[in-house]
Amino acid sequence: MHPLLVRAQQQGLTRRDFLRNLLLSAGSVALASRLTACGGSNVPGPLVGGGWRSPFADMGPLLAPDENGVQLPAGFRSRVVAVVNEPPIPSNPSFLWHSDPDGGAVFRTDDGGWIYLSNSEARDATTLFGQLPAVPVISELATRESLELLSPIVGPVTGLLPLSPPLVLPFKGGVSALRFDKDGNLVDAYPVQRNTTTNCSGGATPWGTWINGEEIVDGYMFECSPLRDGGTPIRLDRFGRKAHEMVAVDVAGRAIYHTEDLTGSDRFYRTVFPAQAWPAGGKPDYSQGVLQVLAVDAGLAAARRGPTPIRWINAIDDGRPQYQVYLDEATIFAGNEGVWFLNGFVFFTSKGDDNIWAIDTIGGTIESIYNPEDGPIGSPVDPNEPKLAGVDNIAMTLDGEMIVVEDGGDMRAMVLLPDRSTIPLLRLPGDPAVTEVTGVAFSPDGRRLYVANQRALRMGQPAAFGLGGVVYEITMPFAVRVNPPLARAL
């Protein structure tokens, strides 16, 4: 069993409650960490009853929309920092912000500032048709490899009409950066990755780079630097050809976890490395990675009731798309989305059933820590708030506080509270049938939250032809504990 769970049980808290109570007024990962670090003698009070209260728990209800159309609790404020097809830096009109901002992360910089990195999940023919593996003719014509071959005569931006004379058009997608100085002023904006498609989410690495993938049937994973001129992005071939979502890194376990989101019936993966391929204090030799897929032999119904053993199976990783080589033993989840690693636990979401799962990497078990069919739902500050729905990407503080953004639902970023009720942190403008909330990440000082409105324009207006995207900075009246990595070149 994980040592934090042992310590929690010694303090009178069941492991089920420990994992469910992510916010620490009733005990959680971070308070157990403090107990472990100091032997328990210097902590004011046991886990049950707490000795610490999250500032999120004292937020009030959402107020009327502000000048940017964003609903926030009292004491919070918003500003727009990037809008699709507009220059984030007016003095540099040649760089326009990308459409469809999705996964995002923050990196510290050595001058005391920070960089917010944002994926572009811009659609092209690979997205429109390549998500249909049940229709082989259509899906095969719209794979990444097919469009690479066709691009000299058929632009993937249109995917329909031949071009005369032949013209190579790049895939739509990629990654862009916003750089802030130590005072929070936006001072630079630039591309860091291009000629990729449908870049959905990803994850920051402890060594200061960004791993992200393409959400199409035969998508690749890539590593890039958040720095301007930080090096040429690297394709990572040991992460499977699949519809990639979010990424989380476990250095001690020499594993990188990543989710798949293709049809709503998807698998959960990791890439593991031998000791010689991952030197202490360094980054792994990606070429030595082994792709594995999760199996929960007792089934997910058992995992919803409590800790259930897991095992990892070596996936077939021969260059074919994973949907063509799925293993029957692998467990199917209802569309995997966000994933986060913290203190030996891997947390991830499944959007189809709105569950949030926790894997104990030391004990080798999985269990649901949030199931809307099992426990309190809604908002303790506003009973009229609808329940959390469309659980998507997540971000966590060092104290175990989890921010969950909605794809669908009610266009909110929500905080998961100790009793598994949720409290809204913000609501963005726009129709959840058209757009979604994405790209959640904290600034290094823990006082700012970045979040994107993926397919809307200012004030939530519908975007023309689906090409939208607004990035907001939310300033909070309190700070949370975070430790983003220092941005580095490849």
Secondary structure as UniProt FT lines:
FT   HELIX           3..10
FT   TURN            11..12
FT   HELIX           15..20
FT   HELIX           24..26
FT   HELIX           29..38
FT   TURN            39..42
FT   TURN            48..49
FT   HELIX           55..58
FT   TURN            67..68
FT   TURN            74..75
FT   STRAND          77..84
FT   TURN            90..91
FT   TURN            93..94
FT   STRAND          101..108
FT   TURN            110..111
FT   STRAND          114..120
FT   HELIX           125..130
FT   TURN            133..134
FT   HELIX           136..141
FT   HELIX           144..150
FT   TURN            151..153
FT   TURN            156..158
FT   STRAND          174..180
FT   TURN            182..183
FT   STRAND          186..193
FT   STRAND          199..204
FT   TURN            206..207
FT   STRAND          210..215
FT   TURN            217..218
FT   STRAND          221..224
FT   TURN            228..229
FT   STRAND          234..236
FT   TURN            237..238
FT   STRAND          243..250
FT   TURN            251..254
FT   STRAND          255..260
FT   STRAND          268..272
FT   HELIX           275..277
FT   TURN            280..281
FT   HELIX           286..288
FT   STRAND          290..295
FT   TURN            297..298
FT   HELIX           300..305
FT   STRAND          308..309
FT   STRAND          311..314
FT   HELIX           322..324
FT   TURN            328..329
FT   STRAND          336..342
FT   TURN            343..344
FT   STRAND          345..350
FT   TURN            351..354
FT   STRAND          355..360
FT   TURN            361..364
FT   STRAND          365..370
FT   TURN            372..373
FT   TURN            383..384
FT   STRAND          391..396
FT   TURN            398..399
FT   STRAND          402..406
FT   TURN            409..410
FT   STRAND          412..416
FT   TURN            418..419
FT   STRAND          422..427
FT   TURN            432..434
FT   STRAND          437..442
FT   TURN            444..445
FT   STRAND          448..453
FT   TURN            454..455
FT   HELIX           458..460
FT   HELIX           464..466
FT   STRAND          470..475
//
